[in-house]
Amino acid sequence: MKRHFDDDSEEPKTFVKIKPGARERARARNHTDTKPTRKTSYESSSAVQRWLREQAYEEQPTARPAFHPTLLASRRDAPWILSSLMPFYDQHLITDVLHEAHSGKEATVYCCTAHPSTGVQYLAAKIYRPRMFRSLRNDAIYRFSRVQRDEQGQAEHGNSRRGSAATRKTEKGRAAQVASWIEYEYQTQRLLFAHGADVPCPVAQIGNAVLMEYIGAAGEPAPRLNDVMLEQEEVQPLFECILHNIELALVHGRIHGDLSAYNVLYWQGSVKVIDFAQAVDPYHNSDVFSLLARDVERICQYFAGYGASYDARALARQIWSGHMGPLPEEI
């Protein structure tokens, strides 16, 4: 793993221009653990706990001290977070949980102290919320554009007519679908990182948690691009970098599917693309050009705020036709 992190010395202090209100929202998220009221949460449901046990690896007897991160002392979702991260602790990947880095609709990312054997100081643990059991977004186009797994763990295409558990709205079917989406996101990140994309280095995935490279400093996670005020000289290079990552992903069989300035981290003048839960394989479904076009359009809209003007549709068509051939309406 050390080959991915050449310098683990102390980083210089970095100052990033943050949009008004962004830092306050982040601080508010990090202090939610001080709430006195402990409510019953969905994490305690029998269906969710059973799913987590099924996804977890088989624990081996160990003489190591119990894993009791101080961050979780008063959080009502502490049992869920602890059970999600315990495998990483047992496998000598992390030693502590320091703070919440980012929180989104489907998952929360925590900054963890890395085990010395990893060769790095910090790692980011992304934990998917059990609310995914209750509802996933209207995901037909995504299911039809990726490989999923049935109840027995066998791979099958998303538009299979066998009526597998992964596509049925049963408890068992929903569990299979959630497991399939988490695994697919992790494998997508591994694929893109291996081919040189600007994504955090993936480290491990067990159950509902993914461990990866931490972007930022302790107590100062890299902000999302949407919360940053760029210098004018950064605009064009960063736009070209993100567009390059969109094209690189397409070449290797992926479209992000939900890309925007909210899914890009900014740190020390560079960017990292994150959150691949909606990623699709264009070779499984030629109808996904609309997702590529939307990704490009959202990125163009963000940089338009800095006075840059781009033809998003033309850029998307150029990227697609250069690697996938003519669009269906052009044949």
Order of alpha helices (4+ residues) and beta strands (2+ residues): alpha-alpha-alpha-beta-beta-beta-alpha-beta-beta-alpha-beta-beta-beta-beta-alpha-beta-beta-alpha-alpha
